[in-house]
């Protein structure tokens, strides 16, 4: 047991990472760009439902949904990432996430698939010389076949969803 992480769950996760260097990511689309998040953060994938709007919240907070008795804030990930707004269609989905013991939903254009990546396939995120906050990007990799390659941007969804104003919005809803 190490002094830095004595929690049993952390020890199991670390031991699992040492044994199995392959990680799984849920991939999804936003504005023609492919993104990936750790599959262990995903609770479920749902078709898009219009949430109940809450006044005086940032534009990226679409509102809340009642998911089996739990009031869940729903965020438009396009707007959170400062992308242009898109019309929602039949492919639009809400990915429900478990983030540090809170449930949050994010709206994405479409879910693609679940892929396995080895650590050596993931390149570090680019350095934008403090001009752009890319601290939530954990890496970038090429995926697909030789005929149809696509670049995949891997997100630290915990870090992306961690701003103080987001925490205050979710506390207000409880």
Kinemage of the C-alpha trace (Angstrom):
@kinemage 1
@onewidth
@group {chain A} dominant
@subgroup {mainchain}
@vectorlist {calphas} color= white
{ca unk a 1} P 0.000 0.000 0.000
{ca unk a 2} L 1.421 3.387 -1.000
{ca unk a 3} L 1.159 6.562 0.987
{ca unk a 4} L -0.265 8.474 -1.974
{ca unk a 5} L -3.270 6.248 -2.547
{ca unk a 6} L -4.464 4.036 0.267
{ca unk a 7} L -8.053 3.778 -0.943
{ca unk a 8} L -8.769 0.147 -1.977
{ca unk a 9} L -10.579 1.214 -5.169
{ca unk a 10} L -7.520 3.166 -6.332
{ca unk a 11} L -5.282 0.165 -5.645
{ca unk a 12} L -7.531 -2.135 -7.688
{ca unk a 13} L -7.693 0.378 -10.560
{ca unk a 14} L -3.903 0.817 -10.528
{ca unk a 15} L -3.328 -2.950 -10.437
{ca unk a 16} L -5.799 -3.400 -13.311
{ca unk a 17} L -3.972 -0.734 -15.364
{ca unk a 18} L -0.657 -2.527 -14.790
{ca unk a 19} L -2.100 -5.872 -15.898
{ca unk a 20} L -4.225 -4.548 -18.758
{ca unk a 21} L -2.631 -1.553 -20.508
{ca unk a 22} L -5.569 -1.384 -22.946
{ca unk a 23} L -8.289 1.166 -22.142
{ca unk a 24} L -11.736 1.438 -23.662
{ca unk a 25} L -13.201 4.711 -24.890
{ca unk a 26} L -16.691 5.666 -25.995
{ca unk a 27} L -16.307 7.645 -29.203
{ca unk a 28} L -18.757 10.295 -30.341
{ca unk a 29} L -19.093 13.097 -32.854
{ca unk a 30} L -19.302 16.845 -32.321
{ca unk a 31} L -19.281 19.049 -35.396
{ca unk a 32} L -17.501 16.499 -37.575
{ca unk a 33} L -14.747 15.860 -34.998
{ca unk a 34} L -14.387 12.510 -33.220
{ca unk a 35} L -13.930 12.552 -29.449
{ca unk a 36} L -13.400 9.794 -26.917
{ca unk a 37} L -14.060 9.484 -23.201
{ca unk a 38} L -13.198 6.717 -20.761
{ca unk a 39} L -15.986 4.138 -20.984
{ca unk a 40} L -15.868 3.683 -17.194
{ca unk a 41} L -17.361 7.191 -16.822
{ca unk a 42} L -20.421 6.289 -18.948
{ca unk a 43} L -23.576 5.202 -17.139
{ca unk a 44} L -25.878 5.003 -20.160
{ca unk a 45} L -26.619 6.378 -23.614
{ca unk a 46} L -30.110 7.760 -24.262
{ca unk a 47} L -31.942 9.283 -27.172
{ca unk a 48} L -32.206 13.039 -26.841
{ca unk a 49} L -35.129 14.318 -24.766
{ca unk a 50} L -35.784 18.020 -24.325
{ca unk a 51} L -34.802 18.852 -20.739
{ca unk a 52} L -36.634 21.271 -18.471
{ca unk a 53} L -34.855 24.609 -18.798
{ca unk a 54} L -33.578 26.241 -15.612
{ca unk a 55} L -33.395 30.038 -15.726
{ca unk a 56} L -30.185 31.956 -15.080
{ca unk a 57} L -27.847 29.126 -16.140
{ca unk a 58} L -25.084 29.297 -18.758
{ca unk a 59} L -26.139 28.677 -22.382
{ca unk a 60} L -24.474 25.242 -22.394
{ca unk a 61} L -26.750 24.051 -19.561
{ca unk a 62} L -29.762 22.769 -21.503
{ca unk a 63} L -31.732 22.054 -18.326
{ca unk a 64} L -32.510 18.987 -16.225
{ca unk a 65} L -34.092 15.576 -16.718
{ca unk a 66} L -35.638 13.238 -14.185
{ca unk a 67} L -33.889 9.897 -14.782
{ca unk a 68} L -35.519 7.273 -12.580
{ca unk a 69} L -35.923 9.681 -9.670
{ca unk a 70} L -32.558 11.451 -10.051
{ca unk a 71} L -32.537 15.056 -11.286
{ca unk a 72} L -29.692 15.219 -13.802
{ca unk a 73} L -28.236 18.423 -15.298
{ca unk a 74} L -27.962 18.168 -19.091
{ca unk a 75} L -25.137 20.052 -20.830
{ca unk a 76} L -24.688 20.721 -24.538
{ca unk a 77} L -21.095 19.606 -25.076
{ca unk a 78} L -20.886 21.590 -28.331
{ca unk a 79} L -21.591 24.834 -26.476
{ca unk a 80} L -19.375 23.816 -23.532
{ca unk a 81} L -16.488 23.452 -26.011
{ca unk a 82} L -17.349 26.807 -27.666
{ca unk a 83} L -18.473 25.187 -30.921
{ca unk a 84} L -21.345 26.496 -32.972
{ca unk a 85} L -24.848 25.345 -32.081
{ca unk a 86} L -26.299 22.426 -34.044
{ca unk a 87} L -29.840 21.365 -34.738
{ca unk a 88} L -30.776 18.226 -32.854
{ca unk a 89} L -31.908 15.293 -34.967
{ca unk a 90} L -32.563 11.542 -34.718
{ca unk a 91} L -28.832 10.826 -34.164
{ca unk a 92} L -28.469 13.305 -31.281
{ca unk a 93} L -28.003 11.504 -27.989
{ca unk a 94} L -27.461 12.220 -24.328
{ca unk a 95} L -24.547 10.401 -22.732
{ca unk a 96} L -25.205 10.024 -19.008
{ca unk a 97} L -21.964 10.146 -17.018
{ca unk a 98} L -20.955 9.256 -13.467
{ca unk a 99} L -18.492 11.942 -12.441
{ca unk a 100} L -17.070 11.936 -8.922
{ca unk a 101} L -20.297 10.636 -7.392
{ca unk a 102} L -22.581 12.941 -9.388
{ca unk a 103} L -24.580 12.164 -12.487
{ca unk a 104} L -24.429 14.550 -15.454
{ca unk a 105} L -25.733 14.232 -18.994
{ca unk a 106} L -23.969 15.618 -22.068
{ca unk a 107} L -25.601 16.081 -25.451
{ca unk a 108} L -23.496 14.981 -28.439
{ca unk a 109} L -24.210 14.839 -32.177
{ca unk a 110} L -23.901 11.047 -32.393
{ca unk a 111} L -22.243 8.119 -30.649
{ca unk a 112} L -19.873 6.140 -32.865
{ca unk a 113} L -18.505 3.098 -31.059
{ca unk a 114} L -16.379 1.765 -28.215
{ca unk a 115} L -12.726 1.278 -29.064
{ca unk a 116} L -9.746 -0.176 -27.246
{ca unk a 117} L -6.521 1.810 -27.220
{ca unk a 118} L -3.084 0.901 -25.972
{ca unk a 119} L -1.043 3.616 -24.258
{ca unk a 120} L 1.488 3.644 -27.113
{ca unk a 121} L -1.285 4.556 -29.605
{ca unk a 122} L -2.072 7.795 -27.770
{ca unk a 123} L -0.018 10.886 -28.601
{ca unk a 124} L 0.215 13.742 -26.087
{ca unk a 125} L -2.094 16.719 -26.443
{ca unk a 126} L -0.587 19.673 -28.288
{ca unk a 127} L 0.877 22.596 -26.379
{ca unk a 128} L -0.867 25.840 -27.301
{ca unk a 129} L 1.548 28.059 -25.316
{ca unk a 130} L -1.119 29.177 -22.837
{ca unk a 131} L -3.196 30.622 -25.696
{ca unk a 132} L -5.820 27.898 -25.384
{ca unk a 133} L -6.895 25.850 -22.381
{ca unk a 134} L -6.417 22.278 -23.544
{ca unk a 135} L -5.916 20.842 -20.061
{ca unk a 136} L -8.964 18.587 -20.566
{ca unk a 137} L -7.413 16.885 -23.629
{ca unk a 138} L -5.560 13.759 -22.498
{ca unk a 139} L -4.274 12.775 -25.914
{ca unk a 140} L -4.885 12.360 -29.610
{ca unk a 141} L -4.677 9.262 -31.772
{ca unk a 142} L -5.406 8.038 -35.282
{ca unk a 143} L -8.022 5.314 -35.477
{ca unk a 144} L -9.789 3.467 -38.244
{ca unk a 145} L -8.619 1.533 -41.244
{ca unk a 146} L -5.860 2.505 -43.663
{ca unk a 147} L -8.555 3.597 -46.146
{ca unk a 148} L -10.545 5.635 -43.625
{ca unk a 149} L -8.392 7.134 -40.864
{ca unk a 150} L -9.835 9.611 -38.391
{ca unk a 151} L -8.218 11.600 -35.645
{ca unk a 152} L -9.677 11.005 -32.196
{ca unk a 153} L -9.409 13.639 -29.456
{ca unk a 154} L -9.424 12.004 -26.013
{ca unk a 155} L -11.066 14.050 -23.264
{ca unk a 156} L -10.669 14.021 -19.508
{ca unk a 157} L -14.404 14.443 -18.984
{ca unk a 158} L -13.945 14.933 -15.223
{ca unk a 159} L -11.674 17.928 -15.822
{ca unk a 160} L -13.897 19.338 -18.574
{ca unk a 161} L -16.940 19.203 -16.310
{ca unk a 162} L -15.115 20.531 -13.208
{ca unk a 163} L -15.398 24.363 -13.419
{ca unk a 164} L -16.637 26.061 -10.266
{ca unk a 165} L -19.667 27.569 -12.004
{ca unk a 166} L -20.770 24.102 -13.153
{ca unk a 167} L -20.493 22.778 -9.594
{ca unk a 168} L -22.577 25.690 -8.343
{ca unk a 169} L -25.251 25.003 -10.964
{ca unk a 170} L -25.529 21.335 -9.979
{ca unk a 171} L -25.636 22.218 -6.251
{ca unk a 172} L -28.496 24.621 -6.943
{ca unk a 173} L -30.493 21.786 -8.497
{ca unk a 174} L -30.222 19.462 -5.490
